[in-house]
Amino acid sequence: MKRSLLITLILLGLAGIAAQAALADGLVLAQTVQAGQTAIFPIELRNDTAQQHQYDLSLNGLPESLAATVTQGGPVITQTSVAANGTALLTLRVDVPADTPIGRYTADFSATRDDGVVITTPVTLNVENTYAIRITSQNVNVSTFSGKDFTFDATASNTGVAPVTNLMLTLGAPSKWVVRVDPASVPSLEPGSTVDFHVQVVVPASQVAIDQPVKLTLTSDQATSPDSALLVRVQSNPNYLLPAGALVITAVAGVFVYFRIKGRR
């Protein structure tokens, strides 16, 4: 009888990974993570058979808002090959959005072998919200002209139960737009407190008319806020119409003079 395949969950000493709970028939990998952070689970997949096998990898049971990926020292993978009597070191990552409700989430990590054998181990994710920040007030629409600037204010709130440090407001503006945020960083913000950021954005003269969505995000040493959206309507600068209008008038006048002269001959 072939030895059964085992998935051995290895604790590599990463900060924040809770102790693994040994059960009568396996292991449970449990981790506590703050909302807005990423849970990281090291996994060793071992092939105890005498031949190489391909494995399809999946994590089932988490809410759709919790995005899970598996890597093997490189890009995201959904399957891997393990040599006979060999091992594969995998990393399971679960992104926990900042607005994830506090709670205990359970799932099953599975490796399905190419001959149909399925090995499953339970995964538990405990989500806390000690640190929580969010944008509580801001403009949602702004109109401006190419070559001009616009300003707006955004209010950041610490909605968690502990202070956050190095709080910053970032904008996902196009690369040629110049963004200035005052203050650039807030050293510390206590629970229940707010701070106002004043933002000035310079739109380059080369910018064509466009409705440009801009993403606003708060970041700190402990947490990241849910994204907030700002729609910037950029119109062509009306000052550019003056030279164009003068050119048209000059051209029309030239044509009129030309025909007056030609008409006298």
Secondary structure, 3 states (H helix, E strand, C coil): CCCCCEEEECCCCCCCECCCEEECCEEEEEEEEECCCEEEEEEEEECCCCCCEEEEEEEECCCCCCEEEEECCCCEECEEEECCCCEEEEEEEEECCCCCCCEEEEEEEEEEECCCCEEEEEEEEEEECCCCEEEEEECCEEEEECCCEEEEEEEEEECCCCCEEEEEEEECCCCCCEEEEECCCEEEECCCCEEEEEEEEECCCCCCCEEEEEEEEEECCCCECCCEEEEEEEECCHHHHHHHHHHHHHHHHHHHHHHHHHHHC
